[in-house]
Amino acid sequence: MKVIMAGYSKTGTKSMFTALKRLGYNVYDFLEHFQYLEKDWEKIFAGNGTTDDFRRMYENVDAVTDLPAAYFWEELHKAFPNAKIILTMRESEDRWIESMIKQMKVLQHPLALMFYLSPTYHRMLRFMDNCGIVALGQVWSKACRPIWPHKINRMVMTMSYRRHNDYILKNAPKDKLLVFSVKQGWAPLCDFLGVEIPSEPFPHENIGGKKVVELEETHETFKRVNREVRASLLLLGLLGGCSCYLAFRGKITQFWS
């Protein structure tokens, strides 16, 4: 582990994920934490994680971004004491919470109802809820559901965001910490990491929370979800067809009898 991104979701984590990958790092973001380490994180969420667990989980990973890793940055740094820590922050708490709400509204699109036919999606919702509970005191899946979404507690989330950032600023090793905004671009990031500045522009991902729509089409986890949805729809179609056939046959039998 070389880089621990300690910034919460909606502080530029998707941009940082892309930026670090372009710098040659092997990066795990939210979906990778779920896809490859779901069982390990369930153990950690239950309060049974150890420093050795974190060291084993991420021994072949160069960098981590987004939750749940961002919340457990201190435990990760104990496992990888030479890793550098980057705290991404928004211009203000208000901008951050508005961005979080906008992201949740994007996730409320009606087509997401079909995802509920996927066992993988249900496990991902549980994983997302665990992330929200430990980091922000909120159950996210109810706020993101397409029908009758649950209203989030802005005060609780803002206080959690504030405490998280303040704790890092006070307790992270100063010689290993960079407080960063993606608006600053490549220069401070590359200087901190000791790498050359790429010629391409700094990435700006997930503007308006729309990155999730792209991930639904390209990421392996969502490809699996889509396969399970199609299989469930096929099964439901077959069951519906069989039911109609049996009902029709029963009426024909009754007619001739």
MODELLER restraints for C-alpha pairs under 7 A, 6 or more apart:
rsr = mdl.restraints
at = mdl.atoms
rsr.add(forms.Gaussian(group=physical.xy_distance, feature=features.Distance(at['CA:1:A'], at['CA:58:A']), mean=6.62, stdev=0.5))
rsr.add(forms.Gaussian(group=physical.xy_distance, feature=features.Distance(at['CA:1:A'], at['CA:59:A']), mean=6.41, stdev=0.5))
rsr.add(forms.Gaussian(group=physical.xy_distance, feature=features.Distance(at['CA:1:A'], at['CA:61:A']), mean=5.64, stdev=0.5))
rsr.add(forms.Gaussian(group=physical.xy_distance, feature=features.Distance(at['CA:1:A'], at['CA:62:A']), mean=4.43, stdev=0.5))
rsr.add(forms.Gaussian(group=physical.xy_distance, feature=features.Distance(at['CA:1:A'], at['CA:63:A']), mean=5.82, stdev=0.5))
rsr.add(forms.Gaussian(group=physical.xy_distance, feature=features.Distance(at['CA:1:A'], at['CA:80:A']), mean=6.18, stdev=0.5))
rsr.add(forms.Gaussian(group=physical.xy_distance, feature=features.Distance(at['CA:1:A'], at['CA:83:A']), mean=5.97, stdev=0.5))
rsr.add(forms.Gaussian(group=physical.xy_distance, feature=features.Distance(at['CA:2:A'], at['CA:62:A']), mean=5.09, stdev=0.5))
rsr.add(forms.Gaussian(group=physical.xy_distance, feature=features.Distance(at['CA:2:A'], at['CA:63:A']), mean=5.82, stdev=0.5))
rsr.add(forms.Gaussian(group=physical.xy_distance, feature=features.Distance(at['CA:2:A'], at['CA:83:A']), mean=4.39, stdev=0.5))
rsr.add(forms.Gaussian(group=physical.xy_distance, feature=features.Distance(at['CA:2:A'], at['CA:84:A']), mean=6.11, stdev=0.5))
rsr.add(forms.Gaussian(group=physical.xy_distance, feature=features.Distance(at['CA:3:A'], at['CA:62:A']), mean=6.38, stdev=0.5))
rsr.add(forms.Gaussian(group=physical.xy_distance, feature=features.Distance(at['CA:3:A'], at['CA:63:A']), mean=4.54, stdev=0.5))
rsr.add(forms.Gaussian(group=physical.xy_distance, feature=features.Distance(at['CA:3:A'], at['CA:64:A']), mean=6.70, stdev=0.5))
rsr.add(forms.Gaussian(group=physical.xy_distance, feature=features.Distance(at['CA:3:A'], at['CA:83:A']), mean=5.27, stdev=0.5))
rsr.add(forms.Gaussian(group=physical.xy_distance, feature=features.Distance(at['CA:3:A'], at['CA:84:A']), mean=4.87, stdev=0.5))
rsr.add(forms.Gaussian(group=physical.xy_distance, feature=features.Distance(at['CA:3:A'], at['CA:85:A']), mean=5.90, stdev=0.5))
rsr.add(forms.Gaussian(group=physical.xy_distance, feature=features.Distance(at['CA:4:A'], at['CA:63:A']), mean=5.74, stdev=0.5))
rsr.add(forms.Gaussian(group=physical.xy_distance, feature=features.Distance(at['CA:4:A'], at['CA:64:A']), mean=5.43, stdev=0.5))
rsr.add(forms.Gaussian(group=physical.xy_distance, feature=features.Distance(at['CA:4:A'], at['CA:65:A']), mean=6.92, stdev=0.5))
rsr.add(forms.Gaussian(group=physical.xy_distance, feature=features.Distance(at['CA:4:A'], at['CA:73:A']), mean=6.58, stdev=0.5))
rsr.add(forms.Gaussian(group=physical.xy_distance, feature=features.Distance(at['CA:4:A'], at['CA:83:A']), mean=6.62, stdev=0.5))
rsr.add(forms.Gaussian(group=physical.xy_distance, feature=features.Distance(at['CA:4:A'], at['CA:84:A']), mean=6.10, stdev=0.5))
rsr.add(forms.Gaussian(group=physical.xy_distance, feature=features.Distance(at['CA:4:A'], at['CA:85:A']), mean=4.80, stdev=0.5))
rsr.add(forms.Gaussian(group=physical.xy_distance, feature=features.Distance(at['CA:4:A'], at['CA:86:A']), mean=6.25, stdev=0.5))
rsr.add(forms.Gaussian(group=physical.xy_distance, feature=features.Distance(at['CA:5:A'], at['CA:64:A']), mean=5.79, stdev=0.5))
rsr.add(forms.Gaussian(group=physical.xy_distance, feature=features.Distance(at['CA:5:A'], at['CA:65:A']), mean=4.87, stdev=0.5))
rsr.add(forms.Gaussian(group=physical.xy_distance, feature=features.Distance(at['CA:5:A'], at['CA:70:A']), mean=5.97, stdev=0.5))
rsr.add(forms.Gaussian(group=physical.xy_distance, feature=features.Distance(at['CA:5:A'], at['CA:85:A']), mean=5.93, stdev=0.5))
rsr.add(forms.Gaussian(group=physical.xy_distance, feature=features.Distance(at['CA:5:A'], at['CA:86:A']), mean=4.89, stdev=0.5))
rsr.add(forms.Gaussian(group=physical.xy_distance, feature=features.Distance(at['CA:5:A'], at['CA:87:A']), mean=6.21, stdev=0.5))
rsr.add(forms.Gaussian(group=physical.xy_distance, feature=features.Distance(at['CA:6:A'], at['CA:70:A']), mean=4.13, stdev=0.5))
rsr.add(forms.Gaussian(group=physical.xy_distance, feature=features.Distance(at['CA:6:A'], at['CA:71:A']), mean=6.74, stdev=0.5))
rsr.add(forms.Gaussian(group=physical.xy_distance, feature=features.Distance(at['CA:6:A'], at['CA:73:A']), mean=5.74, stdev=0.5))
rsr.add(forms.Gaussian(group=physical.xy_distance, feature=features.Distance(at['CA:6:A'], at['CA:85:A']), mean=6.58, stdev=0.5))
rsr.add(forms.Gaussian(group=physical.xy_distance, feature=features.Distance(at['CA:6:A'], at['CA:86:A']), mean=5.80, stdev=0.5))
rsr.add(forms.Gaussian(group=physical.xy_distance, feature=features.Distance(at['CA:6:A'], at['CA:87:A']), mean=4.97, stdev=0.5))
rsr.add(forms.Gaussian(group=physical.xy_distance, feature=features.Distance(at['CA:7:A'], at['CA:66:A']), mean=6.85, stdev=0.5))
rsr.add(forms.Gaussian(group=physical.xy_distance, feature=features.Distance(at['CA:7:A'], at['CA:70:A']), mean=5.93, stdev=0.5))
rsr.add(forms.Gaussian(group=physical.xy_distance, feature=features.Distance(at['CA:7:A'], at['CA:87:A']), mean=4.68, stdev=0.5))
rsr.add(forms.Gaussian(group=physical.xy_distance, feature=features.Distance(at['CA:7:A'], at['CA:88:A']), mean=4.57, stdev=0.5))
rsr.add(forms.Gaussian(group=physical.xy_distance, feature=features.Distance(at['CA:7:A'], at['CA:89:A']), mean=6.42, stdev=0.5))
rsr.add(forms.Gaussian(group=physical.xy_distance, feature=features.Distance(at['CA:8:A'], at['CA:66:A']), mean=5.98, stdev=0.5))
rsr.add(forms.Gaussian(group=physical.xy_distance, feature=features.Distance(at['CA:8:A'], at['CA:67:A']), mean=6.66, stdev=0.5))
rsr.add(forms.Gaussian(group=physical.xy_distance, feature=features.Distance(at['CA:8:A'], at['CA:70:A']), mean=6.21, stdev=0.5))
rsr.add(forms.Gaussian(group=physical.xy_distance, feature=features.Distance(at['CA:9:A'], at['CA:66:A']), mean=5.45, stdev=0.5))
rsr.add(forms.Gaussian(group=physical.xy_distance, feature=features.Distance(at['CA:9:A'], at['CA:67:A']), mean=6.60, stdev=0.5))
rsr.add(forms.Gaussian(group=physical.xy_distance, feature=features.Distance(at['CA:10:A'], at['CA:96:A']), mean=6.58, stdev=0.5))
rsr.add(forms.Gaussian(group=physical.xy_distance, feature=features.Distance(at['CA:10:A'], at['CA:99:A']), mean=6.36, stdev=0.5))
rsr.add(forms.Gaussian(group=physical.xy_distance, feature=features.Distance(at['CA:10:A'], at['CA:100:A']), mean=6.21, stdev=0.5))
rsr.add(forms.Gaussian(group=physical.xy_distance, feature=features.Distance(at['CA:11:A'], at['CA:88:A']), mean=5.65, stdev=0.5))
rsr.add(forms.Gaussian(group=physical.xy_distance, feature=features.Distance(at['CA:11:A'], at['CA:89:A']), mean=5.25, stdev=0.5))
rsr.add(forms.Gaussian(group=physical.xy_distance, feature=features.Distance(at['CA:11:A'], at['CA:90:A']), mean=5.49, stdev=0.5))
rsr.add(forms.Gaussian(group=physical.xy_distance, feature=features.Distance(at['CA:12:A'], at['CA:88:A']), mean=6.80, stdev=0.5))
rsr.add(forms.Gaussian(group=physical.xy_distance, feature=features.Distance(at['CA:12:A'], at['CA:182:A']), mean=6.18, stdev=0.5))
rsr.add(forms.Gaussian(group=physical.xy_distance, feature=features.Distance(at['CA:13:A'], at['CA:65:A']), mean=6.03, stdev=0.5))
rsr.add(forms.Gaussian(group=physical.xy_distance, feature=features.Distance(at['CA:13:A'], at['CA:66:A']), mean=5.75, stdev=0.5))
rsr.add(forms.Gaussian(group=physical.xy_distance, feature=features.Distance(at['CA:14:A'], at['CA:205:A']), mean=5.62, stdev=0.5))
rsr.add(forms.Gaussian(group=physical.xy_distance, feature=features.Distance(at['CA:14:A'], at['CA:206:A']), mean=6.43, stdev=0.5))
rsr.add(forms.Gaussian(group=physical.xy_distance, feature=features.Distance(at['CA:15:A'], at['CA:203:A']), mean=5.49, stdev=0.5))
rsr.add(forms.Gaussian(group=physical.xy_distance, feature=features.Distance(at['CA:15:A'], at['CA:204:A']), mean=5.09, stdev=0.5))
rsr.add(forms.Gaussian(group=physical.xy_distance, feature=features.Distance(at['CA:15:A'], at['CA:205:A']), mean=4.75, stdev=0.5))
rsr.add(forms.Gaussian(group=physical.xy_distance, feature=features.Distance(at['CA:17:A'], at['CA:27:A']), mean=6.60, stdev=0.5))
rsr.add(forms.Gaussian(group=physical.xy_distance, feature=features.Distance(at['CA:17:A'], at['CA:29:A']), mean=6.75, stdev=0.5))
rsr.add(forms.Gaussian(group=physical.xy_distance, feature=features.Distance(at['CA:17:A'], at['CA:65:A']), mean=6.36, stdev=0.5))
rsr.add(forms.Gaussian(group=physical.xy_distance, feature=features.Distance(at['CA:18:A'], at['CA:203:A']), mean=6.67, stdev=0.5))
rsr.add(forms.Gaussian(group=physical.xy_distance, feature=features.Distance(at['CA:19:A'], at['CA:202:A']), mean=6.80, stdev=0.5))
rsr.add(forms.Gaussian(group=physical.xy_distance, feature=features.Distance(at['CA:19:A'], at['CA:203:A']), mean=6.19, stdev=0.5))
rsr.add(forms.Gaussian(group=physical.xy_distance, feature=features.Distance(at['CA:21:A'], at['CA:27:A']), mean=6.38, stdev=0.5))
rsr.add(forms.Gaussian(group=physical.xy_distance, feature=features.Distance(at['CA:25:A'], at['CA:62:A']), mean=5.50, stdev=0.5))
rsr.add(forms.Gaussian(group=physical.xy_distance, feature=features.Distance(at['CA:25:A'], at['CA:63:A']), mean=6.55, stdev=0.5))
rsr.add(forms.Gaussian(group=physical.xy_distance, feature=features.Distance(at['CA:26:A'], at['CA:61:A']), mean=5.59, stdev=0.5))
rsr.add(forms.Gaussian(group=physical.xy_distance, feature=features.Distance(at['CA:26:A'], at['CA:62:A']), mean=5.01, stdev=0.5))
rsr.add(forms.Gaussian(group=physical.xy_distance, feature=features.Distance(at['CA:26:A'], at['CA:63:A']), mean=6.28, stdev=0.5))
rsr.add(forms.Gaussian(group=physical.xy_distance, feature=features.Distance(at['CA:27:A'], at['CA:61:A']), mean=6.33, stdev=0.5))
rsr.add(forms.Gaussian(group=physical.xy_distance, feature=features.Distance(at['CA:27:A'], at['CA:62:A']), mean=5.97, stdev=0.5))
rsr.add(forms.Gaussian(group=physical.xy_distance, feature=features.Distance(at['CA:27:A'], at['CA:63:A']), mean=4.72, stdev=0.5))
rsr.add(forms.Gaussian(group=physical.xy_distance, feature=features.Distance(at['CA:27:A'], at['CA:64:A']), mean=5.51, stdev=0.5))
rsr.add(forms.Gaussian(group=physical.xy_distance, feature=features.Distance(at['CA:28:A'], at['CA:63:A']), mean=6.46, stdev=0.5))
rsr.add(forms.Gaussian(group=physical.xy_distance, feature=features.Distance(at['CA:28:A'], at['CA:64:A']), mean=4.86, stdev=0.5))
rsr.add(forms.Gaussian(group=physical.xy_distance, feature=features.Distance(at['CA:28:A'], at['CA:65:A']), mean=6.30, stdev=0.5))
rsr.add(forms.Gaussian(group=physical.xy_distance, feature=features.Distance(at['CA:29:A'], at['CA:64:A']), mean=6.00, stdev=0.5))
rsr.add(forms.Gaussian(group=physical.xy_distance, feature=features.Distance(at['CA:29:A'], at['CA:65:A']), mean=4.88, stdev=0.5))
rsr.add(forms.Gaussian(group=physical.xy_distance, feature=features.Distance(at['CA:29:A'], at['CA:66:A']), mean=5.77, stdev=0.5))
rsr.add(forms.Gaussian(group=physical.xy_distance, feature=features.Distance(at['CA:30:A'], at['CA:66:A']), mean=5.72, stdev=0.5))
rsr.add(forms.Gaussian(group=physical.xy_distance, feature=features.Distance(at['CA:30:A'], at['CA:67:A']), mean=5.93, stdev=0.5))
rsr.add(forms.Gaussian(group=physical.xy_distance, feature=features.Distance(at['CA:35:A'], at['CA:221:A']), mean=6.56, stdev=0.5))
rsr.add(forms.Gaussian(group=physical.xy_distance, feature=features.Distance(at['CA:43:A'], at['CA:49:A']), mean=5.96, stdev=0.5))
rsr.add(forms.Gaussian(group=physical.xy_distance, feature=features.Distance(at['CA:45:A'], at['CA:130:A']), mean=6.82, stdev=0.5))
rsr.add(forms.Gaussian(group=physical.xy_distance, feature=features.Distance(at['CA:51:A'], at['CA:75:A']), mean=6.52, stdev=0.5))
rsr.add(forms.Gaussian(group=physical.xy_distance, feature=features.Distance(at['CA:51:A'], at['CA:78:A']), mean=6.75, stdev=0.5))
rsr.add(forms.Gaussian(group=physical.xy_distance, feature=features.Distance(at['CA:51:A'], at['CA:79:A']), mean=5.42, stdev=0.5))
rsr.add(forms.Gaussian(group=physical.xy_distance, feature=features.Distance(at['CA:52:A'], at['CA:79:A']), mean=6.91, stdev=0.5))
rsr.add(forms.Gaussian(group=physical.xy_distance, feature=features.Distance(at['CA:54:A'], at['CA:76:A']), mean=6.14, stdev=0.5))
rsr.add(forms.Gaussian(group=physical.xy_distance, feature=features.Distance(at['CA:54:A'], at['CA:79:A']), mean=6.24, stdev=0.5))
rsr.add(forms.Gaussian(group=physical.xy_distance, feature=features.Distance(at['CA:55:A'], at['CA:79:A']), mean=5.19, stdev=0.5))
rsr.add(forms.Gaussian(group=physical.xy_distance, feature=features.Distance(at['CA:67:A'], at['CA:131:A']), mean=6.36, stdev=0.5))
rsr.add(forms.Gaussian(group=physical.xy_distance, feature=features.Distance(at['CA:68:A'], at['CA:131:A']), mean=5.46, stdev=0.5))
rsr.add(forms.Gaussian(group=physical.xy_distance, feature=features.Distance(at['CA:71:A'], at['CA:135:A']), mean=6.11, stdev=0.5))
rsr.add(forms.Gaussian(group=physical.xy_distance, feature=features.Distance(at['CA:77:A'], at['CA:83:A']), mean=6.54, stdev=0.5))
rsr.add(forms.Gaussian(group=physical.xy_distance, feature=features.Distance(at['CA:84:A'], at['CA:176:A']), mean=4.90, stdev=0.5))
rsr.add(forms.Gaussian(group=physical.xy_distance, feature=features.Distance(at['CA:84:A'], at['CA:177:A']), mean=6.30, stdev=0.5))
rsr.add(forms.Gaussian(group=physical.xy_distance, feature=features.Distance(at['CA:85:A'], at['CA:176:A']), mean=5.87, stdev=0.5))
rsr.add(forms.Gaussian(group=physical.xy_distance, feature=features.Distance(at['CA:85:A'], at['CA:177:A']), mean=4.85, stdev=0.5))
rsr.add(forms.Gaussian(group=physical.xy_distance, feature=features.Distance(at['CA:85:A'], at['CA:178:A']), mean=6.35, stdev=0.5))
rsr.add(forms.Gaussian(group=physical.xy_distance, feature=features.Distance(at['CA:86:A'], at['CA:177:A']), mean=5.79, stdev=0.5))
rsr.add(forms.Gaussian(group=physical.xy_distance, feature=features.Distance(at['CA:86:A'], at['CA:178:A']), mean=4.81, stdev=0.5))
rsr.add(forms.Gaussian(group=physical.xy_distance, feature=features.Distance(at['CA:86:A'], at['CA:179:A']), mean=5.98, stdev=0.5))
rsr.add(forms.Gaussian(group=physical.xy_distance, feature=features.Distance(at['CA:86:A'], at['CA:180:A']), mean=6.76, stdev=0.5))
rsr.add(forms.Gaussian(group=physical.xy_distance, feature=features.Distance(at['CA:87:A'], at['CA:178:A']), mean=6.16, stdev=0.5))
rsr.add(forms.Gaussian(group=physical.xy_distance, feature=features.Distance(at['CA:87:A'], at['CA:179:A']), mean=4.81, stdev=0.5))
rsr.add(forms.Gaussian(group=physical.xy_distance, feature=features.Distance(at['CA:87:A'], at['CA:180:A']), mean=5.99, stdev=0.5))
rsr.add(forms.Gaussian(group=physical.xy_distance, feature=features.Distance(at['CA:88:A'], at['CA:179:A']), mean=6.00, stdev=0.5))
rsr.add(forms.Gaussian(group=physical.xy_distance, feature=features.Distance(at['CA:88:A'], at['CA:180:A']), mean=4.82, stdev=0.5))
rsr.add(forms.Gaussian(group=physical.xy_distance, feature=features.Distance(at['CA:88:A'], at['CA:181:A']), mean=5.53, stdev=0.5))
rsr.add(forms.Gaussian(group=physical.xy_distance, feature=features.Distance(at['CA:89:A'], at['CA:180:A']), mean=6.56, stdev=0.5))
rsr.add(forms.Gaussian(group=physical.xy_distance, feature=features.Distance(at['CA:89:A'], at['CA:181:A']), mean=5.90, stdev=0.5))
rsr.add(forms.Gaussian(group=physical.xy_distance, feature=features.Distance(at['CA:90:A'], at['CA:96:A']), mean=5.85, stdev=0.5))
rsr.add(forms.Gaussian(group=physical.xy_distance, feature=features.Distance(at['CA:90:A'], at['CA:181:A']), mean=6.84, stdev=0.5))
rsr.add(forms.Gaussian(group=physical.xy_distance, feature=features.Distance(at['CA:93:A'], at['CA:158:A']), mean=6.59, stdev=0.5))
rsr.add(forms.Gaussian(group=physical.xy_distance, feature=features.Distance(at['CA:97:A'], at['CA:158:A']), mean=6.70, stdev=0.5))
rsr.add(forms.Gaussian(group=physical.xy_distance, feature=features.Distance(at['CA:102:A'], at['CA:208:A']), mean=6.84, stdev=0.5))
rsr.add(forms.Gaussian(group=physical.xy_distance, feature=features.Distance(at['CA:102:A'], at['CA:209:A']), mean=6.53, stdev=0.5))
rsr.add(forms.Gaussian(group=physical.xy_distance, feature=features.Distance(at['CA:103:A'], at['CA:209:A']), mean=4.62, stdev=0.5))
rsr.add(forms.Gaussian(group=physical.xy_distance, feature=features.Distance(at['CA:104:A'], at['CA:143:A']), mean=6.59, stdev=0.5))
rsr.add(forms.Gaussian(group=physical.xy_distance, feature=features.Distance(at['CA:104:A'], at['CA:144:A']), mean=5.06, stdev=0.5))
rsr.add(forms.Gaussian(group=physical.xy_distance, feature=features.Distance(at['CA:105:A'], at['CA:144:A']), mean=6.57, stdev=0.5))
rsr.add(forms.Gaussian(group=physical.xy_distance, feature=features.Distance(at['CA:106:A'], at['CA:209:A']), mean=6.43, stdev=0.5))
rsr.add(forms.Gaussian(group=physical.xy_distance, feature=features.Distance(at['CA:106:A'], at['CA:210:A']), mean=6.94, stdev=0.5))
rsr.add(forms.Gaussian(group=physical.xy_distance, feature=features.Distance(at['CA:107:A'], at['CA:144:A']), mean=5.44, stdev=0.5))
rsr.add(forms.Gaussian(group=physical.xy_distance, feature=features.Distance(at['CA:108:A'], at['CA:144:A']), mean=5.15, stdev=0.5))
rsr.add(forms.Gaussian(group=physical.xy_distance, feature=features.Distance(at['CA:108:A'], at['CA:145:A']), mean=5.28, stdev=0.5))
rsr.add(forms.Gaussian(group=physical.xy_distance, feature=features.Distance(at['CA:108:A'], at['CA:146:A']), mean=4.07, stdev=0.5))
rsr.add(forms.Gaussian(group=physical.xy_distance, feature=features.Distance(at['CA:109:A'], at['CA:146:A']), mean=5.67, stdev=0.5))
rsr.add(forms.Gaussian(group=physical.xy_distance, feature=features.Distance(at['CA:110:A'], at['CA:146:A']), mean=5.44, stdev=0.5))
rsr.add(forms.Gaussian(group=physical.xy_distance, feature=features.Distance(at['CA:112:A'], at['CA:146:A']), mean=6.79, stdev=0.5))
rsr.add(forms.Gaussian(group=physical.xy_distance, feature=features.Distance(at['CA:113:A'], at['CA:146:A']), mean=6.61, stdev=0.5))
rsr.add(forms.Gaussian(group=physical.xy_distance, feature=features.Distance(at['CA:114:A'], at['CA:229:A']), mean=6.64, stdev=0.5))
rsr.add(forms.Gaussian(group=physical.xy_distance, feature=features.Distance(at['CA:115:A'], at['CA:121:A']), mean=6.20, stdev=0.5))
rsr.add(forms.Gaussian(group=physical.xy_distance, feature=features.Distance(at['CA:115:A'], at['CA:225:A']), mean=6.77, stdev=0.5))
rsr.add(forms.Gaussian(group=physical.xy_distance, feature=features.Distance(at['CA:115:A'], at['CA:229:A']), mean=6.29, stdev=0.5))
rsr.add(forms.Gaussian(group=physical.xy_distance, feature=features.Distance(at['CA:116:A'], at['CA:122:A']), mean=6.59, stdev=0.5))
rsr.add(forms.Gaussian(group=physical.xy_distance, feature=features.Distance(at['CA:117:A'], at['CA:229:A']), mean=5.26, stdev=0.5))
rsr.add(forms.Gaussian(group=physical.xy_distance, feature=features.Distance(at['CA:117:A'], at['CA:232:A']), mean=6.13, stdev=0.5))
rsr.add(forms.Gaussian(group=physical.xy_distance, feature=features.Distance(at['CA:118:A'], at['CA:225:A']), mean=5.61, stdev=0.5))
rsr.add(forms.Gaussian(group=physical.xy_distance, feature=features.Distance(at['CA:118:A'], at['CA:228:A']), mean=5.13, stdev=0.5))
rsr.add(forms.Gaussian(group=physical.xy_distance, feature=features.Distance(at['CA:118:A'], at['CA:229:A']), mean=5.27, stdev=0.5))
rsr.add(forms.Gaussian(group=physical.xy_distance, feature=features.Distance(at['CA:120:A'], at['CA:225:A']), mean=5.98, stdev=0.5))
rsr.add(forms.Gaussian(group=physical.xy_distance, feature=features.Distance(at['CA:121:A'], at['CA:225:A']), mean=6.13, stdev=0.5))
rsr.add(forms.Gaussian(group=physical.xy_distance, feature=features.Distance(at['CA:125:A'], at['CA:141:A']), mean=5.86, stdev=0.5))
rsr.add(forms.Gaussian(group=physical.xy_distance, feature=features.Distance(at['CA:128:A'], at['CA:140:A']), mean=6.61, stdev=0.5))
rsr.add(forms.Gaussian(group=physical.xy_distance, feature=features.Distance(at['CA:129:A'], at['CA:139:A']), mean=4.88, stdev=0.5))
rsr.add(forms.Gaussian(group=physical.xy_distance, feature=features.Distance(at['CA:129:A'], at['CA:140:A']), mean=5.28, stdev=0.5))
rsr.add(forms.Gaussian(group=physical.xy_distance, feature=features.Distance(at['CA:129:A'], at['CA:141:A']), mean=6.16, stdev=0.5))
rsr.add(forms.Gaussian(group=physical.xy_distance, feature=features.Distance(at['CA:132:A'], at['CA:138:A']), mean=5.14, stdev=0.5))
rsr.add(forms.Gaussian(group=physical.xy_distance, feature=features.Distance(at['CA:132:A'], at['CA:139:A']), mean=5.69, stdev=0.5))
rsr.add(forms.Gaussian(group=physical.xy_distance, feature=features.Distance(at['CA:132:A'], at['CA:140:A']), mean=5.94, stdev=0.5))
rsr.add(forms.Gaussian(group=physical.xy_distance, feature=features.Distance(at['CA:133:A'], at['CA:139:A']), mean=5.86, stdev=0.5))
rsr.add(forms.Gaussian(group=physical.xy_distance, feature=features.Distance(at['CA:135:A'], at['CA:160:A']), mean=6.89, stdev=0.5))
rsr.add(forms.Gaussian(group=physical.xy_distance, feature=features.Distance(at['CA:136:A'], at['CA:156:A']), mean=6.99, stdev=0.5))
rsr.add(forms.Gaussian(group=physical.xy_distance, feature=features.Distance(at['CA:136:A'], at['CA:157:A']), mean=5.13, stdev=0.5))
rsr.add(forms.Gaussian(group=physical.xy_distance, feature=features.Distance(at['CA:136:A'], at['CA:160:A']), mean=5.37, stdev=0.5))
rsr.add(forms.Gaussian(group=physical.xy_distance, feature=features.Distance(at['CA:137:A'], at['CA:156:A']), mean=6.72, stdev=0.5))
rsr.add(forms.Gaussian(group=physical.xy_distance, feature=features.Distance(at['CA:137:A'], at['CA:157:A']), mean=6.81, stdev=0.5))
rsr.add(forms.Gaussian(group=physical.xy_distance, feature=features.Distance(at['CA:142:A'], at['CA:149:A']), mean=5.65, stdev=0.5))
rsr.add(forms.Gaussian(group=physical.xy_distance, feature=features.Distance(at['CA:142:A'], at['CA:150:A']), mean=5.11, stdev=0.5))
rsr.add(forms.Gaussian(group=physical.xy_distance, feature=features.Distance(at['CA:143:A'], at['CA:149:A']), mean=4.81, stdev=0.5))
rsr.add(forms.Gaussian(group=physical.xy_distance, feature=features.Distance(at['CA:143:A'], at['CA:150:A']), mean=4.47, stdev=0.5))
rsr.add(forms.Gaussian(group=physical.xy_distance, feature=features.Distance(at['CA:143:A'], at['CA:151:A']), mean=5.99, stdev=0.5))
rsr.add(forms.Gaussian(group=physical.xy_distance, feature=features.Distance(at['CA:143:A'], at['CA:152:A']), mean=6.37, stdev=0.5))
rsr.add(forms.Gaussian(group=physical.xy_distance, feature=features.Distance(at['CA:185:A'], at['CA:202:A']), mean=5.54, stdev=0.5))
rsr.add(forms.Gaussian(group=physical.xy_distance, feature=features.Distance(at['CA:186:A'], at['CA:197:A']), mean=6.13, stdev=0.5))
rsr.add(forms.Gaussian(group=physical.xy_distance, feature=features.Distance(at['CA:186:A'], at['CA:202:A']), mean=6.06, stdev=0.5))
rsr.add(forms.Gaussian(group=physical.xy_distance, feature=features.Distance(at['CA:187:A'], at['CA:197:A']), mean=6.58, stdev=0.5))
rsr.add(forms.Gaussian(group=physical.xy_distance, feature=features.Distance(at['CA:190:A'], at['CA:196:A']), mean=6.19, stdev=0.5))
rsr.add(forms.Gaussian(group=physical.xy_distance, feature=features.Distance(at['CA:190:A'], at['CA:197:A']), mean=5.92, stdev=0.5))
rsr.add(forms.Gaussian(group=physical.xy_distance, feature=features.Distance(at['CA:205:A'], at['CA:211:A']), mean=6.62, stdev=0.5))
rsr.add(forms.Gaussian(group=physical.xy_distance, feature=features.Distance(at['CA:216:A'], at['CA:222:A']), mean=5.18, stdev=0.5))
rsr.add(forms.Gaussian(group=physical.xy_distance, feature=features.Distance(at['CA:217:A'], at['CA:223:A']), mean=6.98, stdev=0.5))
